[in-house]
Amino acid sequence: MPLADAAAARNSNVVAAPMSELLRPQIMGILNVTPDSFSDGGKYIDITEAISQVEKMLEEGADLIDVGGESTRPGSQPVAAEVQIKRVIPVIKAIRDLNSAFPISIDTRSSQVAAEAIQAGANIINDVSAGLDDAEMLAVAASCETPIVLMHMQGDPQTMQDNPYYEDAIAEIKLALQKRIEAAIKAGVKTGNIILDPGIGFGKRKQDNLSLLAHLDQFVDLGFPVLLGASRKRFMGNICNVNEPSELVTATAVTTALGVMAGVKIFRVHDIKANRQAADIAWALKQAQ
């Protein structure tokens, strides 16, 4: 069986069943086709390099691929929808040439980009603004019956890390996500197509990120699949005295294991092999409880 076909067969339930019915943890491979993402910017602009990376991620155990054409690192500038489309659509189509069913997520705040990506073969929308930056995003998810990740972010990428503040990070972020859930349902998004992301590193202080990781179960208790995006984040570098994001593979794998034990279902990561192993061991332990 070809590599991509084997990967699709391994986890076809990502798109064949409601997101709420996911069983074992899913590893979402990050593919940034951008020049300025915080960790891998510029590495996969060339489509040949991008597809080579996809094949590597599938071989190492990725369950789905998240394709993004706009960096949302702290201080980043918005990227026009037309530019994003030129970056992501050829890659999505190329992945579809590898396999017709393997799950693809489009990482965008633009409803136009999301709609084009879905038409090209994407199955999931990953919106760091939870539909707040584009009033049509939730309608697109509803009309296409597409799962959508609703992420919490305080502020916007340009300014979110200037001076983030919370009185009670867990309570405030849960409330904000509940409001976005209500907005999504009102727009016609099926409850089984809603995924939540507490937004590690998006308008958060180090203590906020640590609090989120320590209380992931509270977000799981909201009743929707939770996605964790802690991969190579700067706050872990501060703790580990590491400046290079690529050196935070082990730190990220620790957060993946902790997330599995808390009930998190999807892990958006750069380093597939380490996080696949961490998730599988933690899942086996969780099943043995």
Secondary structure, 3 states (H helix, E strand, C coil): CCHHHHHHHHCCHHHHCCHHHCCCCEEEEEEECCCCCCCCCCCCCCHHHHHHHHHHHHHCCCCEEEEECCCCCCCCCCCCHHHHHHHHHHHHHHHHHHCCCCCEEEECCCHHHHHHHHHHCCCEEEECCCCCCCCCHHHHHHHCCCCEEEECCCCCCCCCCCCCCCCCHHHHHHHHHHHHHHHHHHCCCCHHHEEEECCCCCCCCHHHHHHHHHCHHHHHCCCCCEEECCCCCHHHHHHHCCCCHHHCHHHHHHHHHHHHHHCCCEEEECCHHHHHHHHHHHHHHHHHC
